[in-house]
Amino acid sequence: MRKPERPELIPGDKAVRQHLLIMLALYILLLIQLEPIIDWLLLLPFLNPDPLDLVSLNQRKLEAAAVTYALARVIPVSLFFWLGYRIVTSARLPPARMKFPFTVPLIKGKQAKMFGLLLITISLILIYLEMVWLTRTIIS
């Protein structure tokens, strides 16, 4: 009786892993600094704001924060969309000429395409839900 074949493993790249961690840390720092940046940009025209102007300023801040945070959340989701597209076009996981930060088994053919389509579908659903939430936040 034949033994089942073990899948071929593609080893992870240490440099790519380090770059991924650096980009993740920079993304988290950007998310932390978004609100102070929005406050600073909105208060530039008002050196001594009126109490009556504070209501309109608060409404503008709510809208600006909603748009900014929505865009910040769409960035990583769009990277998953791009990865899914690369997987579908090359019909293999990991995609051709692409290094992964962690060890993955090599998947080719229909299974890889299905995984890529799953990534694309999930990312499009998340982007759609983000845009629906954004429009509801701005309209109300």
Beta strands, then each sheet from edge to edge (+ up, - down):
strand 1: 9-10
strand 2: 92-93
strand 3: 104-105
strand 4: 107-108
sheet 1: 1+ 3-
sheet 2: 2+ 4-
end
